[in-house]
Amino acid sequence: MVYRILVVDDEESVRQVLARFLTRKGFSVFTAGDGPEALDLIKKERPHLMLLDVRMPGMDGMQVLRSARELDKEIGILVATAVSDVDLAKQMMSLGAFDYILKPFDLSYLETTVMAKLFLMTP
Amino acid sequence: MKQELLVKSSACKILVVDDETEMCEVLQCQLNSKNYSVAAVHRGEEALKKLKIEKFQLVITDLKMPGMGGLELLRAIKQVDPEVEVIITTGYGTVEMAVSAMKEGAYHFIQKPFVMEEILTLVEKALEKKELKAVLTVYESSQTIFSNVRLESLLPVIVSTACKILRADDASIMLMGEDGKLGVAAAYGFNDDKYKKDSLALGERVAGRVAQWKEPVLIWGSLAGDSRFSDVTASREVKSAIVYPLIVGKQMMGVLNANRTLRTEPFTNADLHMAGIFGSHISQAIFNAKLYHQLEAKNQELQKTYRQLEEAQERFVQTEKLAAIGQMAAGIAHELNNPLTGILGFSEILLEEAGLSVQQREDLEGILKQSRRCRDIINNLLHFARKHEPHKEPIEILSLLGSTLQLMQYDCSTSGIELLRELPKSAPRIFGDATQLQQVFLNILINARQAVSEKDLKKLLIRIQQESEDVAIHFEDNGCGIPRKNLDKIFDPFFTTKPVGQGTGLGLSISYGIVRQHGGKIEVESQEGVGSRFTIRLPIYVEKGG
């Protein structure tokens, strides 16, 4: 089975690098540059995981997270942001994100945390 | 004013010397009628003897007498007491005689027979001149006195001048202290130092009473014989004393004591009068000196406040600078982290590519390594910029410093650095964020380690000292020191002298910010080639309600 991962980030280079990397690791990857696009893809593609940026024009990461949860109770949400804010991290975690990683991160770390989550999610 | 300066005639003693009894009687009678106190002798030798045991202001002597003549007597008198005025009378004077008499210091030379009016006027003028001369001395000494604006140099001048002017054997000045007691502030002519301990309350002993009464006293002979002081036990033998209160406006400043212990003749009313003139001058001089002192203290206080203001301004500028840079840094850091995610990510992806040459792999690892360095710098910046309230609590500074030093211990021993500690058994607690303070200590220690790296004998000394309101932690190294031109820059953000890649230049400015946030101070002293000392002062924790 191929896991589907949605990458949500307004920065194209971030979307590119994550798509390239995750594709190579054998995932099926979708990318969205803003919140509405992301929610559309969740509805259409039912991704297992979502990598979510926080600071984005229009809907911010927090709003996307809430709406995504309403659409899909199961989706695993990993927040990847440059915003190093303890309160924000706590809030996102309590709303259902399973991790909060700070940019720039090592891809190997990202891979580990993604794999771990998917392992836990597997029935 | 003139009237005031003049001594009442009754206080003036005149000695008449003439071998003719009639002459003596006439003069005695005339002068007595003018309220002068007059003694008469017939021979020069007799006159001299009398002058040695008794004080006279004026001598009227005949020129030609059997035995010691007038001129000879004049010379002898000027040796015994140069202040005595001498009028010479003669029945057959020549110009030469007159000239030589004046040269020897006679006040006047008068030919017999003289009109009584003439001699009375002369006597009056002679005494007036004498008095004016004394007053002149006071005024002259006043100039010296008023030119001394500092009490510590003024008071010795006052007491020595008092001895000279009043012809006293010793003199002292007692000033009213803040405790309301009179204490000896300066003395002249005393053999021992016992008097220095004297401290008198108002009304106590002679000086204390004079200060209380605000009236000068003149004492002849023993205190026992003086009804005002008969209950005071004399501390030593004094033949005569003047104690004069020093008053400016209504303010009692102290008293001037003048004593005759060796000279036989006691103080006269004229001396008391002189003491009055002198006293009013020195009161004013002391008052001025005190004002000057106050002014100086105020001035110093003002200068101190000014320095503090300057320091505060400097700190303010520094803090503002830090805040501005912090805000900017936070913005830039966020902007940089996204592209960095790309650089790091693409490098990692490429590294996983099969078929890379060794060189390509090395180059890629270089990109990765340098990108991670960028990330660390940015993280430091963000940390520096973040405005979070530190978690503060009472901290045992000794144990905090101890655990920090422990972190460094291994590192120091492997780098051959001697880590010396001069720590007290106990130190007061401070109030702060342990993690932040540890960061500061580490930062300074790491800098110190770097500073001593080139030395053969590497030493690092950590000392804790308790000060009145602070705990001071000194970090001393014998390293390369900081060039003078850099000393005022080392707390600036991004200032670094380390090679590129070895320091961000943020460590000390972060430390500065942390220490300031703790209400403390961080200071540096350094000498190039000798070493540096960083001192952190943190306020001692005072328990509320305790």
Boltz contact constraints between the chains, C-beta under 6 A:
constraints:
  - contact:
      token1: [A, 11]
      token2: [B, 338]
      max_distance: 6.0
  - contact:
      token1: [A, 13]
      token2: [B, 342]
      max_distance: 6.0
  - contact:
      token1: [A, 14]
      token2: [B, 338]
      max_distance: 6.0
  - contact:
      token1: [A, 14]
      token2: [B, 341]
      max_distance: 6.0
  - contact:
      token1: [A, 17]
      token2: [B, 342]
      max_distance: 6.0
  - contact:
      token1: [A, 17]
      token2: [B, 345]
      max_distance: 6.0
  - contact:
      token1: [A, 17]
      token2: [B, 346]
      max_distance: 6.0
  - contact:
      token1: [A, 20]
      token2: [B, 349]
      max_distance: 6.0
  - contact:
      token1: [A, 21]
      token2: [B, 349]
      max_distance: 6.0
  - contact:
      token1: [A, 82]
      token2: [B, 334]
      max_distance: 6.0
  - contact:
      token1: [A, 82]
      token2: [B, 337]
      max_distance: 6.0
  - contact:
      token1: [A, 84]
      token2: [B, 382]
      max_distance: 6.0
  - contact:
      token1: [A, 103]
      token2: [B, 337]
      max_distance: 6.0
  - contact:
      token1: [A, 103]
      token2: [B, 341]
      max_distance: 6.0
  - contact:
      token1: [A, 104]
      token2: [B, 337]
      max_distance: 6.0
  - contact:
      token1: [A, 104]
      token2: [B, 340]
      max_distance: 6.0
  - contact:
      token1: [A, 104]
      token2: [B, 341]
      max_distance: 6.0
  - contact:
      token1: [A, 104]
      token2: [B, 344]
      max_distance: 6.0
  - contact:
      token1: [A, 104]
      token2: [B, 375]
      max_distance: 6.0
  - contact:
      token1: [A, 107]
      token2: [B, 345]
      max_distance: 6.0
  - contact:
      token1: [A, 107]
      token2: [B, 348]
      max_distance: 6.0
